[in-house]
Amino acid sequence: MCVTFITGNRGPHTMTATPFTNRPRDRFGEFNVVTRIRRRILASIAATAGWFVVVLLFLAFWASRFTLFQDIVLVVVSLIVLAAVLIGSWISFGLGFASVWDD
């Protein structure tokens, strides 16, 4: 993003650095951080809701084929898989900022 502003008698200038640092913008672009956060939040909500629906369907239709212990293990393992996928998604988001803090 380039913001044009007028300073004193020198006329319009273009700001090419971020407002909080004196460095040029990173390779991700201006609004990409907000977009990336929004995507991960929506993916987290959708994945959790999907997991909840699948678990309810499993308990309603297929749980009678297994023992109580097997049902609990299947639900816990599916929760661990969901957590691993979501954690991987958020870690990849966080590692995108590693170059910003690496000086």
C-alpha positions, 0 to 999 in steps of 0.5 A: 500500500502506498499512502499519499500525503502532503508535508509542508512545502514539499508537496505530495509524498508516498509512504512505502514503509509500514506505519510501525516500522521503518522497513518496506512492506513484507512479501505478504502484502498489505491486507494479507495478514487480515485475510490469513487470520480470517481464513484460519478462524473460519477454517477452525470454526468450520472444522470444529463444527464438522467434527461435532456433526460427525461425532454426533452422527457416529454416536447416533448411528454407528456407536452401537456396533462398538463397546463404550471404551471403543466409542470413547477412544474413537472420539478422543482420537478424532479430537486429537486429529482435529487438534493436530490439523488446527495447530498445524494451520496456526503454526504455519501462520505464525511461522510466516512472521518469523522473518519479520522478527528475525533481525 
